[in-house]
């Protein structure tokens, strides 16, 4: 009987400690919270996309970090003001600290639309890819450019699997644009991604 009572006490202590410690260590936010942060950021004129949302809640303090995609046609001063405005909106809704990282995209590049469609088609065909973001065309000399973007994988993957996915996308892209070079950064999709 004493052993049974000891086990019940130990189990109860474990549950209480887990409930007390989890908020202090930080818990993954709900999908609704992530969608709300994304909506708040996108509601600002000039924000083209939102990704890499990281949300930590330590007791009553929130720390929110995210990337906003914007046009590179605006001045650094304007982009800084936009980032601060987005941060204020998010911090008002989730009291604490909000940090917006600005990712400028050169959407006015003459081949941006064509390249964006190709990347969308290629990544949609690969079941291992959840989404892509930060599509940039850089280092152009004549028709030769570097096409740089990040892909988000559908699940955790080994280094070899990440390499294989990026390589497969690069090969398909090279068939369509042999004069261009792709630089792809792959990241796993975390349970708290929107």
N, C-alpha and C positions, 0 to 999 in steps of 0.2 A: 504494500500500500504506500509506503514511504517513497519507493522508487517512482510509482505512478504520479504522486503529488509533485515530486522533484521534476519530472518530465513536463508536467503541465506548467509549473512555474518557469522552467527554462524556456519553453515554447512561448509563453506569454511575454517574457522578458525580451526574447528575440524579436517578436512582432512589434512591441513598443519601441525598442531601439531602432528597428528598421524604419518605422514610421517617423521617428524623431530625427534620424540622421539623413534620410533621403532628401528632404528639402534643403538641408545645409550643404550637401554635396552637389546639389543641382539635379533637377529632374528634366526629362524630355518634355517639351510642351505639347499640347494637343494640336491636331491638324487645324482646328478652328483658329487657334492663336496664330499659327504660321500664316494661314490665309488672311487673317485680319491685318497682320504686319505687311504682307504683300499688297493688300488692297490700299492701306494707308499710304504706302510709298508710291504706288501707281496712280493714286488720285492727284498727284502733283504734276502739273504740266511740264513736260520735258523728260519725265521718267519713262523710258521705253521698256524696261524689264527689271525684275528683281530676282536675285538668287543668292545662294550661300547664306541663308538666314541661320543665325546661331542665337538661341535664346536660353539664357540661364536665369533661374530664379533662386535666390538665396534668401530664404525667409520672405521678407516683404520687399527686398531689393531685386530689381530686374536689370539685367545687362543684355542688350540686344545689339547684335552686329549683323550687317547685311550689305550686299553690293547692289548698287543701282546702275543700270545701263542708261547712258545718255548720249546725245549727239556730240561729236567732237567739234562741231561748228561754233560752239559757245565759248566765251572766254573763261579762263580759269577762275576769275572773280565770280562770274555768273554761276558756274558749276559749284563753287564753294558755297555760295548763297543758297542754291537749290538743295545741296546736301544738308546744310544746317536747317532748312525749312522742313525737310523730310524727317530729320532727327527729332525736331521739336514735336512734330505730329505723333511720331511713334512714342516718344517719351511721355507725352500727355496721356496717351491711352494706357501705356505700361510704365508707370512711374519708376524712374531709375536712370540708367545711362543708355542712350541709343547712339550707335556709330554707323554712319553710312559711308561706304567706300565707293568712290565714283569710278565707273568703268566707261570711258568714252569710246563710242563706236563711230567709225567713218562711213555712215550709211549713204553719204553722198558720192562715194566712189562710183565711177561709171559702171563697174561690174558687180557692185554689191548685191543687187537684186538677183542676178543670175547665180552668183556664188551661194547666196543664202538659200535659194531654192534647191540647189544641188546638195548642200549640206543637210538640209531638212529631209530630202528624199533618201539620201544615203544612210543617215542615222536612224530614220524611221524603219528601214528594212532590217536593221540589226536588233534582234530581240534583247541583246545584252545592254543596249543603250536606252536609258530612260529619257534623257533630254540633252540639249546642248545649250551653251550660252557664251557670251563674250566673243562673238564673231567679229574679227578685225582683219583688215587687209593692210599689211604694212610692208615697208621696204621696197616699194615699187620702182623699177627701172625699166622703162619701155613697157612691155607686157608682162614681165616677170615680177611676181609679187609673192610674199609669204602670206598664207591664209592661216590665221591663228584662232583657235577656239578651244573651249573646254567641253568635255562630255561627262555626263553623270551616268554611271552604270546602274543597272537595276538591282544589283546585289553586291555584297562584298566579293572581292576577287583577289587572286594571287597576283604577284608582280608579273608573272608570265601571261596570265589571262588579260591583264590590263594592257600589256604590250601587244598581245594578239589582236585585241579589239581595235586599238589605235592603228596598228599596222594595216588591218583589213580596211578601215575607213580611208586611210591614206592611199592605198592601192586603188580603191574605187574612185576616189577624187582625182587621182593622177590620170586615170583613163579619160575623164571628162576635161581636165585642165592640165595637159602635160607640161605646160610652161610654168606652172605654179607649184610652190612647195607648201606642204601643210605642216603645221606644228600643233599637235594635239596634246592637251593635258587631260588625263582621265582621273575622275574622282569617284569614290563609291557613294551610293545613295544611302544616307543615314536614315534611321527610323524617323527622325524628326524633320526630314525634308518635306516641303510642300508638294 
